[in-house]
């Protein structure tokens, strides 16, 4: 009887895996099975059925392995000894300082070049955005799918102020943060009574509304053509250029250096590194303040939060405004780094990437966001051939995280406040 039950169970596992492989083949056929080949004569259609077969085999093997693991008692859980866990927790601050030291020395390392520094700058932009969204999602527990809207507000604020009024980056930077925070408050009011999926839908709609406005308000934003000629930042008025206006000096001339385009790239790298570290320091400090504890109380239980006399309205608005402010800072830096922005730079996929960084790294974990940004942004930047598989990697990473580490890669966080041992 037991043998027949085991046979039926095994047969069901294989059947389920086979069905998964068939579904994978059906989905992969239109996406991977055909491709256009451009030749000197004409544009022809070629087939890649071997890719479809490999996709089906991978899904079949993965589904079968999961089914067999469930039959064997589920996924194995690995628990580290308490002594080792305590040592790792104690070493976490040192790991953070080591990462900061490595980041500060990166442009001057022997293997470093302009390409590496430029890609590290892009990773740091997403780290800063991840830390900003971590306040809303990780600390306050509010699911925001339209975070890219605040990113766009910061970018367009600097672009329009600098090109229209001639204001410098350092003057526009705080203003971009303030404008984005104002939009965060404006978003917070309509969603005060919403939770979960409904909150996510409204924030998603808000992000799309901002993108459509940027695309259609051509008199102000330039529409699909975007804004070009955005000024670059200077170091105390010293431009990073080959020549300066009459009566002024360039950065290279002031310090007696030979002009190099690497100077501007390294300067931008240190600017975003300083902004990211300020974001991290602010988040770590504010978590220990009453407002930070109120965010975590709201995340755990809103009803209990109300019973303690806390005002959820003010708490939600402060979370949206604070996270949006850092997105505005990152957006203004993105605009000055690129020198050109358009609505196509702020699509929903950007919000998905930032949210994936927060979820993959572990909601509320600062170092986890850094690790996830390196995996999701750094790897595709360093290996260009992985760009076309970026979304596939996102989906696979999310599935694996939900199976093995539902709370993220680095989910354990030191508590904001803890009771003593009674001694």
Buried (B, 14 or more C-beta within 10 A) or exposed (E): EEEEEEEEEEEEBBEBBBEBBEEBBEBBBEEBBBEEEEEEEEEEEEEBEEBBBBBBEBBBEBBBEBBEBEEEEEEEEEEEEEEEEEEEEEEBEEEBEEEBEEBBEBBEEEEBEBEBBBBBBBBBBBBBBBBBBBBBBBBBBBBBBBBBBBBBBBBBBBBBBBBEEEBBBEEBBEBBBBBBBBBBBBBBEEBEEBEEEEBBBBBBEBBBEBBEBBBEEEEEBBBEEBBEEBBBBBBEEBBBBEEBEEEEEBBBBBEEEEBBEBBBBBBBBBBBBEBBBEBBEBBBEBBEEEBBBBBBBBBEEBEEBEEEEBEBEEBBBBBBBBBBBBBBBBBBBBBBBBEEBBBEBBBBEBBBBBBBBBBBBBBBBBBBBBBBBBBBBBEBBBEEEEEEEBEEBBEEBEEEBEEEEEBBBBBBBEEBEEEEEEE
